[in-house]
Amino acid sequence: MTFLADRELRPVALAEANGLHADGLLLGRGASALEVVLTSAAEKPSVHTLREAWKARVGGRATPVLLSTGCE
């Protein structure tokens, strides 16, 4: 069984940088719910690339964001 396989991904806008591609978004429930952004990359992204993508998604909000990256 795949983790979160029973959940439907929502479209997500994420600035594509250095080969990082946004695959979808999962949202938790309630106010300030956890956001899980699923991404993919052809090769392992740098820490800088991941931090920039995370910062762009958080955008100064008080919302917990988890950026998950799978390499192809």
C-alpha positions in Angstrom: 0.0 0.0 0.0 1.3 3.4 -0.9 1.3 6.2 1.6 -1.7 8.6 1.1 -2.8 6.6 -2.0 -6.4 7.0 -1.0 -6.2 10.8 -1.0 -6.9 12.9 -4.1 -4.2 15.4 -5.1 -5.2 19.0 -5.7 -3.4 21.1 -8.3 -0.7 23.4 -6.8 1.1 26.4 -8.1 4.8 26.2 -7.2 7.5 28.1 -9.0 9.5 25.5 -10.9 13.2 25.9 -10.1 16.2 23.8 -10.9 14.2 20.8 -12.1 11.7 20.7 -9.2 8.2 19.9 -10.5 5.0 20.2 -8.4 2.8 17.1 -8.6 0.0 18.0 -6.3 -1.2 19.2 -2.9 -2.8 17.5 0.0 -4.5 19.6 2.7 -5.3 18.7 6.3 -8.5 19.8 8.1 -9.2 22.9 10.1 -7.7 26.3 10.4 -4.0 26.5 9.6 -4.1 22.9 8.4 -1.0 21.0 7.3 -0.2 21.4 3.6 1.7 18.5 2.0 3.2 19.5 -1.4 4.4 16.5 -3.4 7.1 17.2 -5.9 9.3 15.2 -8.3 12.8 15.8 -9.8 14.9 14.0 -12.3 17.8 14.1 -9.8 18.2 15.0 -6.2 17.5 18.7 -5.7 19.9 20.9 -3.7 19.0 22.0 -0.2 18.9 25.6 -1.5 16.3 24.6 -4.2 14.1 22.9 -1.6 14.3 25.8 0.8 13.4 28.3 -1.9 10.4 26.2 -3.0 9.3 25.8 0.7 9.6 29.5 1.4 7.7 30.4 -1.8 4.8 28.0 -0.7 4.7 29.3 2.9 4.7 32.9 1.7 4.9 34.3 5.3 1.7 32.5 6.5 1.5 30.7 9.8 0.7 27.4 8.0 2.7 24.3 8.4 4.0 23.1 5.0 5.7 19.8 4.3 7.5 19.7 0.9 8.0 16.1 -0.2 10.4 15.3 -3.1 10.7 12.0 -4.9 13.5 11.6 -7.5 12.7 9.8 -10.7 
